Amino acid sequence: MSRRIVIVGNGPAGHRLAERLCALAPDTDITIVGQESEPAYNRVLLPSVLAGRLAPEATFLARHPEGSVRVLNGVRVVCVDRAERQVRTADGLDLPYDDLVLATGAACFLPPLQGLMEQDGRPSKGVVALRTLADCQLVEDQLPVQGRIAVLGGGVLGLEVARALTERGYGVDVVHGGAHAMDRQLGPTAGALLATALDGLEVRVLAGRTATAWTGDRLVLSDDSSVSADLLIVCAGVVPETSLAREAGLRVGRGVVVDEYLRTSDPYIHALGDCAEVHGEVSGLIAPAWEQAEVLAGVLTGESRAYAGTRTITRLKVRGVDLAVIGAGESEVAGAETVVVTDPARGQYARLSVLDTCVIGAVLLGLPGSVAAVSQLYDSENPAPNDRLALLMGRAVASPAQDPGSLPGQTVICRCSNVTKNDLATAWLRGARAESDVARATRATTGCGGCRGSVQEICRWLHAKHDQSDANAGRNDEERGSPVDRVPQSPARRSDHRDPVPELLAP
Ligand SMILES: Cc1cc2nc3c(=O)[nH]c(=O)nc-3n(C[C@H](O)[C@H](O)[C@H](O)COP(=O)(O)OP(=O)(O)OC[C@H]3O[C@@H](n4cnc5c(N)ncnc54)[C@H](O)[C@@H]3O)c2cc1C
């Protein structure tokens, strides 16, 4: 009998794990149970759905090959029976497992605010806590014809949601308890410049005030002022979904506690993604979820690679503002050399931290030209150039986009959708030639859009490489005296003559 792996949670982490398990151990009997009714989708793209730029279906992740994974959508797991090694679903189905994986993600945090919740803990009328595609539909259903919307929480998500709605013509007030928006990532100078940029986009941030009550059409603030709103969207943080683990008696801290092999306190149960607490931390970000899925697929198929943490880069997906927080961001790191440049008139701010010649953190506001190069240095741990200023101005180092041929194939180009250089090349080889086709095939550029320049450059490079390889092949064929079909060919047809994959897919 094949080994049975049951995955609870069909979010990005669970989905990616199933995908990798299929590739590494096709004989495994994989069942994935997700309580949402839609197929797995990429939550990172939800602000684009809210803005009306992306159809809900465009967020869906690639389907698993026919017959490879049993997917139960709209099904909730209610209990884990560790003694019998099976899980029970809300409709009474028992699913036995050899290995169980908890990929239950996180839920929105609802602050204890008068009038925010009904007795049963659900958001009150006129309030949406945004986490799912269904929540996007709830927002859509309750949007006024015109009017004001309040957003509770001025972190990354709150700002993205606010901007999505101003793009649709709504006035939006963001209420934020911190000194300025994104105060967890930004210091006061960058915070002030961000506030100015947001103001220019009709996103009004009311910082340094907490909300105390929601009346149904008004959000009352701690200084006794209030903002009127037809709809309140809560983006005040998340809480890891640990209830199954807790009830099953597993070790739970802020998340389900796992070791570096993503193993819980029960050796037959693993956890990953937003629900997991690894190295004492819960991440709440997509990149660690993707990476943990890769690691866990290896662990479950006999590899012994441990999860060592993820290099994170946060890019604000707000049209009209270019902001990237790389690695340590503005945090002080002992022994690090720091370069800070501010140009308030142009809304530009850069802070770079370098330790032992390596970039360990940066904040780049209004400097889109330098993000790709700094990110690449951070990812690769290659030495930063001595001319730090030139680097921050986007002049010192060829960005990965400017020299795609030198990039390793596994370099992540689109962080929102985890698209690597090889994924782009594969889409291209399968016939996606225009940037829009490549975007449709891979979802690159559909999130923050910050990778658009890199994707364009890679497409250009693929064209050039391909033309060059055509010319070489033609020459070789002529030398051999064989007939050559000069009509443009499909990738499949080309492979009759030669295999183009090694030329364009890098190790
Ligand atoms: C609007 C939005 C925008 C975001 N933007 C970014 C961004 O720009 N960058 C970034 O890094 N991160 C972003 N995030 C966070 C990112 O989406 C998460 O880190 C990521 O989704 C985590 O994946 P996951 O699979 O661990 O959890 P989830 O995506 O939460 O998926 C868990 C799934 O498990 C299901 N589940 C839970 N309990 C059960 C049960 N008992 N039975 C069955 N199913 C269950 C849930 O319903 C859910 O479908 C964003 C999040 C949101 C909501």
The ligand as an SDF file (V2000), in Angstrom:
LIG
                    3D

 53 58  0  0  0  0  0  0  0  0999 V2000
   -4.9670   39.9910    1.3830 C   0  0  0  0  0  0  0  0  0  0  0  0
   -3.6380   39.3980    1.7300 C   0  0  0  0  0  0  0  0  0  0  0  0
   -2.4970   39.8810    1.1010 C   0  0  0  0  0  0  0  0  0  0  0  0
   -1.2480   39.3360    1.4240 C   0  0  0  0  0  0  0  0  0  0  0  0
   -0.1320   39.8290    0.8090 N   0  0  0  0  0  0  0  0  0  0  0  0
    1.0710   39.3060    1.1050 C   0  0  0  0  0  0  0  0  0  0  0  0
    2.2470   39.7920    0.4790 C   0  0  0  0  0  0  0  0  0  0  0  0
    2.2020   40.7240   -0.3180 O   0  0  0  0  0  0  0  0  0  0  0  0
    3.4330   39.2070    0.7810 N   0  0  0  0  0  0  0  0  0  0  0  0
    3.5160   38.1680    1.6580 C   0  0  0  0  0  0  0  0  0  0  0  0
    4.6120   37.6740    1.9060 O   0  0  0  0  0  0  0  0  0  0  0  0
    2.4220   37.6870    2.2810 N   0  0  0  0  0  0  0  0  0  0  0  0
    1.2050   38.2290    2.0270 C   0  0  0  0  0  0  0  0  0  0  0  0
    0.0910   37.7320    2.6380 N   0  0  0  0  0  0  0  0  0  0  0  0
    0.2400   36.5920    3.5630 C   0  0  0  0  0  0  0  0  0  0  0  0
    0.2530   35.2670    2.7700 C   0  0  0  0  0  0  0  0  0  0  0  0
   -0.8710   35.1990    1.9650 O   0  0  0  0  0  0  0  0  0  0  0  0
    0.3100   34.0920    3.7400 C   0  0  0  0  0  0  0  0  0  0  0  0
    1.5690   34.1180    4.3570 O   0  0  0  0  0  0  0  0  0  0  0  0
    0.0970   32.7500    3.0290 C   0  0  0  0  0  0  0  0  0  0  0  0
   -1.1780   32.6700    2.4920 O   0  0  0  0  0  0  0  0  0  0  0  0
    0.3120   31.5870    4.0070 C   0  0  0  0  0  0  0  0  0  0  0  0
   -0.0420   30.3850    3.3820 O   0  0  0  0  0  0  0  0  0  0  0  0
   -0.6020   29.1480    4.2330 P   0  0  0  0  0  0  0  0  0  0  0  0
   -0.9560   28.1080    3.2270 O   0  0  0  0  0  0  0  0  0  0  0  0
    0.3270   28.8340    5.3180 O   0  0  0  0  0  0  0  0  0  0  0  0
   -1.9230   29.6900    4.9520 O   0  0  0  0  0  0  0  0  0  0  0  0
   -3.2950   30.1800    4.3690 P   0  0  0  0  0  0  0  0  0  0  0  0
   -3.0860   30.9240    3.1190 O   0  0  0  0  0  0  0  0  0  0  0  0
   -3.9860   30.8770    5.4850 O   0  0  0  0  0  0  0  0  0  0  0  0
   -4.0820   28.8530    4.0090 O   0  0  0  0  0  0  0  0  0  0  0  0
   -4.5360   27.9630    5.0150 C   0  0  0  0  0  0  0  0  0  0  0  0
   -5.7590   27.2490    4.5130 C   0  0  0  0  0  0  0  0  0  0  0  0
   -6.1090   26.2490    5.4610 O   0  0  0  0  0  0  0  0  0  0  0  0
   -7.5060   26.2430    5.6240 C   0  0  0  0  0  0  0  0  0  0  0  0
   -7.8610   25.6060    6.9020 N   0  0  0  0  0  0  0  0  0  0  0  0
   -7.6450   26.0750    8.1580 C   0  0  0  0  0  0  0  0  0  0  0  0
   -8.1330   25.2270    9.0860 N   0  0  0  0  0  0  0  0  0  0  0  0
   -8.6640   24.1900    8.3890 C   0  0  0  0  0  0  0  0  0  0  0  0
   -9.3310   23.0080    8.7880 C   0  0  0  0  0  0  0  0  0  0  0  0
   -9.5250   22.6980   10.0730 N   0  0  0  0  0  0  0  0  0  0  0  0
   -9.7830   22.1690    7.8160 N   0  0  0  0  0  0  0  0  0  0  0  0
   -9.5740   22.4650    6.4880 C   0  0  0  0  0  0  0  0  0  0  0  0
   -8.9500   23.5690    6.0720 N   0  0  0  0  0  0  0  0  0  0  0  0
   -8.4990   24.4280    7.0070 C   0  0  0  0  0  0  0  0  0  0  0  0
   -7.8580   27.7190    5.5730 C   0  0  0  0  0  0  0  0  0  0  0  0
   -9.2340   27.9110    5.3320 O   0  0  0  0  0  0  0  0  0  0  0  0
   -6.9700   28.1670    4.4180 C   0  0  0  0  0  0  0  0  0  0  0  0
   -7.6190   27.9660    3.1810 O   0  0  0  0  0  0  0  0  0  0  0  0
   -1.1620   38.2740    2.3650 C   0  0  0  0  0  0  0  0  0  0  0  0
   -2.3140   37.8090    2.9960 C   0  0  0  0  0  0  0  0  0  0  0  0
   -3.5460   38.3630    2.6850 C   0  0  0  0  0  0  0  0  0  0  0  0
   -4.7750   37.8650    3.3850 C   0  0  0  0  0  0  0  0  0  0  0  0
  1  2  1  0
  2  3  1  0
  2 52  2  0
  3  4  2  0
  4  5  1  0
  4 50  1  0
  5  6  2  0
  6  7  1  0
  6 13  1  0
  7  8  2  0
  7  9  1  0
  9 10  1  0
 10 11  2  0
 10 12  1  0
 12 13  2  0
 13 14  1  0
 14 15  1  0
 14 50  1  0
 15 16  1  0
 16 17  1  0
 16 18  1  0
 18 19  1  0
 18 20  1  0
 20 21  1  0
 20 22  1  0
 22 23  1  0
 23 24  1  0
 24 25  2  0
 24 26  1  0
 24 27  1  0
 27 28  1  0
 28 29  2  0
 28 30  1  0
 28 31  1  0
 31 32  1  0
 32 33  1  0
 33 34  1  0
 33 48  1  0
 34 35  1  0
 35 36  1  0
 35 46  1  0
 36 37  1  0
 36 45  1  0
 37 38  2  0
 38 39  1  0
 39 40  1  0
 39 45  2  0
 40 41  1  0
 40 42  2  0
 42 43  1  0
 43 44  2  0
 44 45  1  0
 46 47  1  0
 46 48  1  0
 48 49  1  0
 50 51  2  0
 51 52  1  0
 52 53  1  0
M  END
$$$$
